[in-house]
Amino acid sequence: MDVRRGTSKALQPSPKEIPSAPESKASAAKASDALPLPLYLTNAIFFTLFFSVAYYLLLRWQEKIRNSVPLHIVTFSELAAILSLVASFIYLLGFFGIDFVQSFIVRASNEAWDLDVDDGNVVEVYRHRLLTCTPSVADRQVQAVSSYEDEKIVDLVVKGTIPSYALEEKLGDCKRAVCIRREALQRITGRSLQGLPLDGFDYKAVLKQCCEMPVGYVQIPVGIAGPLLLDGFEYTVPMATTEGCLVASTNRGFKGIYASGGATSAVLRDAMTRAPVVRLPSAARACLLKFFIEDPSNFQTLAHEFNKSSNFARLQGVQCSVAGKNLYMRFSCSTGDAMGMNMVSKGVENILKYLQSDYPDMDVIGISGNFCSDKKPSAVNWIEGRGKSVVCEAIIKEEVLKKVFRTTVATLVELNMLKNLAGSAVAGALGGFNAHASNIVSAIFIATGQDPAQNVESSHCITMMEAVNDGKDLHISVTMPSIEVGTVGGGTQLASQSACLNLLGVKGASKEVPGSNSRLLATIVAGSVLAGELSLMAAIAGGQLVKSHMKYNRSSKDICKVAS
């Protein structure tokens, strides 16, 4: 049994057993060396013999029919002619017929893959035929290719004849395409993908939506922390992470907040942004366009053009910045329960087309000019916000601090000032005035199908702590100006991520109040960050950080054996 391919060699014909058309010609040429005469002369003799005896027999049969002589009565010369005809036919069939049949089989096989054979070279054409799947791979946990046909496809992918990215379209079977791509990758790189799961995933769900050219999926454990008591409601929060202590620490923060009466939150803004960059002939011309766009009397016209792109996208405002003769226009809009990047981009395209009718000298350089700003730390997001701008606060009672967190109000307030505020300023932080907001944001983003790269700006956070109630209790707050989340679209529709959203009660779009699910998710993220900040700061203040990580974040495996 060939373990790597997952198929029995005894049950599969070897590629050598079915030669191609050029190989059959070469075999015939080698066989011709054993003939007493040159090959061309032998062929000529048998051609002549075949047509001569055929002509002779036709004449004899015509004469017999004319003289009413039975056809089954043959003379010795006629018998010899019949034998000569059969012998020459067998020779010609053996020499030319097999070559024809083999070339026909090879051509038919290639055409099934949208390939033509031209002088022995395989050339791809684009007829996009869909093939049916052989059903033998579905129930096997470790499987590379399922049939001899798949084996040939793998070889074509390795040779570069069939592009790896086109397998889903050509096969019409996403799972089979992944199996073939995976095996081809292992052969090309010479490295095994054992340990990367293949089965148990709906690859059709990610086609043209979440991931291109998949070869498997990565397993990330999902832990739960909670309940989070936020605005009078309880939430159990899923967190996908490989960092030990993170879920346990956040859970401790939830416990302290719950014991103190819960947290409250507010959404300050809800607007996704996109900022194209355009170039005009002069700086003066760029300024004229800026004045036109920012003129309040023109806003309704721009909003009408923008809002045509979607039932949910609604233009809220435009902020312009001039750099020489280049103009950056930062459009802000509401996007319902979607994160909204594609939605706002389509609306911006509509406005650019409208502006070009009045400003034909405007050259659109790019739909995004980084004034948005997406997946990058930036002052504009820190100050103006992007996505959901959320503030969340709680008052932690003195007895809870001592019992749950083993620290005091004064210790936490001093640490927060020196670490999160002064320390971050010394480091030149941009939006990073917190202990580890990105830890919680990333874990919830991955669990709920958000764009993990948007953790960059979504983790912008300033954590504030101060003593209240005559210094007995702690007021803690997190202000996060750019949480970019959605409950529809992208990875939110995948089964695992959809289940996590359902656990939070924010799965899909809200039918009653469009956008309310995504805003609620943003407040849950902020509430979880609040708990994470409280717990980590308490651990640092009490000297518990290293001890807890040694207990929960150390592997017991032999690193040398794992590396080998």
N, C-alpha and C positions, 0 to 999 in steps of 0.2 A: 504493500500500500504506500502510495506517495503521500506522506502526511502534509507536506507543504501545499500541495494542490488539492488535497482532500478527495481524490478520486483514485480508483484502482487502475493501475497500468494494464492489468490483464483484461479489463473491460473496455479500454480505450484503444483505438487504433493509433499507432504511432504516425507522426507526420511523414516518416520515411515510407510508410506502407502505401501512401497515396501520392505518387509523384505528380508534379506539375507538368504542364504541357512541354516546357523546355526540357525537363528531365527525361520525359518519355522519348523525345527526339534524340537525346544524347544516348539513351539506352539502345535505340534502334541503330544508331551509328556504330556503337560498339559491337552489336550483333552482326553487322554487315561485314566485319573483319573476317568472320568465319566462312563467308560465301566464296565459292571457287571463282566467280566473276565479279567485276566491279559492280557496285550497287546500282548505278544508273543503267548499266547494261542488263542486269537481272530484271530490273523493273520494266525495261523496254520489252524484253522477251515475254514476260508474263502479260503485259498489256496487249501485245500483238497476238499472243496465243488466245487470250480471252475473247477478244473481238473477232478473231478469225474463225474459231470454232463456233462462236455464237452465230456468225453469219452463215457458216456452213450448215448448222442444224436448222436454221430458219428456212434455208433453201430446200433441204431434204423434206422438212415437214410440209412445206408448201406443195412440193411435188407429190407427196403421199396423199394429201388432201385432194389434189386434183385427180389422182388415179384411184381414189377410194381405197387406199391401203391403210389398215389399222396403224395408229401411231405407236402402239406398244410393241410392234414387231420391228426390231432394230437389227441392223447388220453390224458386223465387227467394226467397220470404220465409224459408224454412228456411235457405237458403244465407247470407242476410244475417244471420240470427240466429246461425249458427255463427261467422261472422266477428266479429260483435259480442262473442260469448262469449270467443273467443280474445283479442281486443284488450283487453277489460276484465280478463281474467285476467293478461295480460302487464303491464298497468299496475299492478294490485294487487300482483303478485309483485315488480315492480321497486321499488315504494314501500315495502312492508312486509317483503318477504322478505329483502332484503339487510340491512336493519337488524336483523332477527331473527338471521340467520346470523352477522353480525359480533359482536353482543352475546353470542351463544353461544360463539364462539371466544374472546373476551376472558374470559368467565366460566370456560371450561374451562382456559385458561392460568393464571388466578389460582387456581383450585381445585387445580391441580397444585402450586401453591406454598402450599396451605393458606390461600387468601385468598378472601373473598367480596366481591362488588361491591354496595354499598348506596348508591343515589343518587349514583353516580359516585365515591364515596369508598372507598378500599381499606382494609378492616378485617381485621386478622390474627385467625385462629382457630387453635386448637391441636389439629390432628388428627395431626401428626407423620408425614407420609407420606415415604417414602424414595424419592428419584429415582435413576435410573441415570446414570452419568457418560458424557459424550461423550468418546471416547478420543483426541482430537486434541491434548491438551496434553502428554502424557507425554514425548515425545521432543524437545521444543523447549527450548533453553536459556533464551531470553528470551521469555516469553509472559505476557500479561496475562489475557485471557479467550479461550476456545476456540470459542465458538459464539454465534449470535444469542440463544439461550436464556440463556447466561451473561451476555450484555450486558444483557438485561432484568433479571437478578438483581442485577447491579452497580448499576443505576439504582435498584432498590428498596432496596438497602442504603444508598445515598447519601441517599435520601429519608427513611430511617429506618423504612420500612415493614417491612423484615425486619431483625431485630437481628443485628449482626455475630457475636455470640457463638453464635447458633443455627445458623450455616451448616453445621457438621459434622453436627449431628443431622438437619437437614432434607435435606441432600444425600446423606448416607451415604457421602461420599467426602472424606477429609481433605485430599488434595492439591488437589482442585478448590475446596474451601472456602477454602484458603489463597490460591489464585490470585485468586478473586473478592474476598476481603477486602483483599488487597494492592492490587488495582486501585481498589477503592472508596476506600481510604485515600488513594491518590495524588490522586484526583479531589477528595476533601473538603479535603485540606490544600494542594493545588496544588504539592506537592513530590514529586520523583522518589525512588524507592527503588532506582534503578539502583546496582549495587554490593553490594546486600544479596542474598546467594544465595537461590535458591528451590528449584532442583532438587538431587537428590542427598541428600535427607533423608527419613527415614521419619516423617511427621507423625502417623501413627496411633499410633506408640510413645509420643508425649507427650500424647495425648488423655486427659483426665481423670486425668492423672498428674503431668506435669511443667510444662506451660505452657498457658495459655488464649489464644485468639485469635491464633495465630501468623501472621506475615506473611513469615517467612524464618528464617534462622539466622545467627549471627555466627561468623566463622572466627577461631579463636585457634590460632596455631602451637604444636605440641607438640614440645619438645626432650627429649633423653634425657641423663641424667647417670649416671655410674657406671663400674665397679661399686661399690656400697656393700657393704663387708664388715661385716656385722652379725651378732653371735652365731654366727659360724662359717659363715654363708651369704652368697652374693653376690646383690645385687639391682640391676637396671637400672631407674632411677627416671624415670618420665615426668613432665614439668613443662610445663603450659600457661601461657604468659606472653607478654606483648608488651614486657617490659622487657629490653633488651639487657644483657649481662653476667651476668644472674642464673643461667642454666644453666651458663655457663662457670665462674663463681665457685664454684658448688656442686660442679661436677665436679672443680675443683681441690681442694676440701675432701675429696671422696671419695678422691682420689689420695693425699693426705697421710695420711688415716686408714688406707687400705689398706697403704701402705708401712710404717706403724707397727704393723701386726698386727690392725687392725680395731677395731670398737667393740662394746660390750656394752650391753644394755638390760634393763629390768624393768618390768612393768606392776604398779603399786601398787594401783590400784582400777579397777573396771569397773562403772560404775553411771550410768545416765541418770536424770535427775530431772525432776519436775513438781511445782509447788507451787500448789495452789488457795488462794483466799482466801475465808473464810466469815465471816459476821457473826452474832453472838448478841445476845440482849437486853441483856446486861451483860458487863463485863469479868470478873466472878466466874464467870459461866457459860462464858465463853471459856476461862478457866483450867481449869475442870473438864473440858472437852473435851480440852484439851492434856494433862492428867494421864492421862486415859483412853487417849489414843492412844499416849503414850510409856510406858505401863505394860507391862513385858515380858510379863506374863501375858496381855495382849490381842493380842500381836503375831501369834500363829498364826491367830487369828480374822480379823484384818485381812489377813494374807497369803493366807488361803484365798479371801477375796472378791477380792483383787487378782489372784491367779494364774489365776482363771477366765477372764480376758480373752484369754489367749494360751498357746500351748504352750511359749513361750520366756521370757515375762516372769515374773520371780521377784522378789518384794519383798524388799529387803535391809534397809531401815530407814526411819524417819520422824523428821524433825527439825521441831519446832514453834517458832513465834515469835509472841508476843502483842503487838498494838498496839491498846491500848484494848479495845474489845469485838470486835475483828477478830482472827481467828486464821489464820496462814499455816502450812500443813503441807507440808513438803518431803519428798516420797516418792522414794526411790532404789530402782532395780531393775535387774537384768541384763536384756539384751534380745537375746541371741544375737548373730548377725552383722549385725543391723539397727542403724542408728543409734538408733532406738527411740523417737522422740518420739511417734508415734501410738500405739505399743504401751503406753507408760507412761500416756498420757492416758486410754486406755480402762480401764486398771486403776484409775486414780484415780476415774473416774466410778463404777465398781462400789463402791468404798469409800464415796464420798459418799452413794450411795443407801442403803447399809447404815447409815451413821451417822445419816441422817435418820429412820430408824425409832426410834432411841433418843433422838435430839435433834431432835424435830419443829420446835423453834424456831430451828434452824440455817438461815440463809439463805445459799445458795451465790451469792456475788457473781461469781466467775469461775473457770474451770478453771485459769487461770494468773494468779498474783498477783505475778509478777516476783521471787519468792524462789527461782525455779528455778536459775539465771537464764539465759534463752535469748537469744542474739544481742546481749548487752550486757556490757560489762566490769563485773565485780562482785567484791566481796571474798569472797562466799560460795563462788564457783567457784574463786577463787584459793586459798582456805584448805581447803575441803572437797572440791573437785574435782567434775568433771562429765564424764560419758563415760569416757574412758580416761585415767588418771593415769600418766604414763610418765617414767622417768628414763633417760638415756642418757649414757654416758661413754666416753672414750678417752684413752690416753696417747700423746702425739705426741713422737717422738724428736727429740733436739736436731739431728741431721743432717738430718732431714726438714724441720724448721722453716727451716733455713738454705737448703737446696737448693730446696724446693718453694715455700715461703712468703716467703723472703728476709727473715726477722725472727728475733728471739730470744725466749727464754722470759721474761726479765725485762721486755722491752718489752710483750709481750702481757698479762702479769699486771697491770702498772701501768695499761695502757690499759683493761683490763676493769674494774678497780676504779673508775677515775675516770669512765669513760663509762657502762658498763652498770649499775653499782651506785650510785655517788654521783650521777652525772649524772641517772639516772632518778629518784632520790629527790628531787633538787632540782626536777625537773619535776613531782613529785607523781604519778608513774606508778603505775598499778594493774595489776600483772601484766606490766609492760613492761620488765623488767630484762634486756634483751637488745639485740642490734644490729639484727636485721631478721628475726626468726622468722616474722612474718606473710608475708613475701615467699615463703618456701619453702612454708609451709602453704597459702597461696592457690593457688600454682601446682599443687601436688599435688591439692588439693581439686577444682579445675576439671577437671584431667585425668582424675580417677577418679570424677567424678559425685557428689561430696559437696555439701552445702549451702554455697555460698560465704559466706553471711551468718554462718555459725557460725565463720568465721575469727576473729571478734572474741574469743571466749573460748578457742578452740582455740589461739590464738597466745600465750596467757598463758605466759610462759617466763622463767626466771631462768638466766642463763649464768654459770657459775663457772669460774675458771681459777686454778691455783696450780702452783708449781714443785715437782717431785718428783725423787727419785733424785739427791739432793745438788744440786738446782737445775739439773740438765742437761736434764731432760725436762719436758713440760707436761702436766698433768692438766686436761682440759676436760670439763665436763658441762653438760647442759641438763635442767632439771626442768620438765615441762609437765603441770599438774594437770588439764587439761580438754580433751583432744583428742576431738572428737566426730565419729566416722567410722563408716561401715557398708559392707558389701560386697553387700548386697541392698537392694532398694527404691529409690524415688526415681530420681535420675539415673544410678544405677549400672547400670540395665538398658538404657540407650541403647548403641547399637553402638560408638561411638567410646570412650566411657568404660569400657564393658565390656572392650574390647580392652586398655586401659591397665591395668585390674585384672588381666587375664589375664597381662600382661607381668610383673607383680609376683608372680604365683602365688597371688592371693587372690580370684579371681573367684567370686562366688556364696557360698552358705553352706557351711560345713564340715560334712560328714556324720559325721565321726569325733568331733570335739569342737566342739559348737556354740559359736560366739563366737570361735573361735581365729583365723579369717581376719581379722575386724575388729580384734582385738588385735594381730595381726602388722602390719596396715596402720598402726596407731597407732605401733608401734615404728619402722617404716620412716620415717614422718613425722618422728619425733623424731630418728632417725639422720641424716636429710637436713638438719634444722635444725642439728644439731651441726656438720655439714660446712659449711653456709652461714655459721654464726657464726664458725667458725675462719678461713675464707677471707676474709670481709669484714674482720674485726678485723686480720688480717695485712695486708690492703691499706691500711687506714687507718694502721696502725703504720708501714708502709713508704712512705707517701705515694703509693700507686699508684691510689687510688680515682678521682681526677679523670681521670687519664691513661687508665685502662681504660674509663671511661664515654665519654670523647671518642672512643675507638676503636670501641666496640661499641654505644653507645647514642645515636648521633646520626644523624638522617636526612639523606640527601643530596638530598632532594627540595626544590624551590623552594616554600617555605611559601606565598608569595603565589599561586602557580598552584594549589596544593592547595586553598586557601581559596576560590578562585573556582570 
